[in-house]
Amino acid sequence: MATVRVTALPAAPLDAAAAFHAEWLPRIRSQLAASQDESAVLVFPPADHSHRGWRLAAVQELARELAPRRINALACDSVAGEAAALALLDNCQGITGQLLAIDQAGMVAEAS
């Protein structure tokens, strides 16, 4: 499973979405095109609810574009939580196009 850690985005949702699409999306497409992995997970830092819409739309469109490859995203800042969520996604072959907010135990936290 390919993992892409998305970092250094602006705090404002519109600015973060613009930066993601301008800077990160070309990198993600390039990395996944060169990869043989059947699935990929984008890992975003936690953010408030105002970022959920653009993040979810981005991961859903990537999942459609790159099907049958599975593409999901996490909003997480815990190493243990991320590892637990990645293990879950690796074992759940039917999950794609999802954005999960993950707490330290790897459980779905409140919406991000």
Secondary structure as GFF3:
##gff-version 3
##sequence-region A 1 112
A	DSSP	beta_strand	2	5	.	.	.	ID=ss1
A	DSSP	alpha_helix	13	19	.	.	.	ID=ss2
A	DSSP	pi_helix	20	24	.	.	.	ID=ss3
A	DSSP	alpha_helix	25	34	.	.	.	ID=ss4
A	DSSP	beta_strand	39	44	.	.	.	ID=ss5
A	DSSP	three_ten_helix	49	51	.	.	.	ID=ss6
A	DSSP	alpha_helix	52	65	.	.	.	ID=ss7
A	DSSP	beta_strand	70	75	.	.	.	ID=ss8
A	DSSP	alpha_helix	79	91	.	.	.	ID=ss9
A	DSSP	beta_strand	99	101	.	.	.	ID=ss10
###
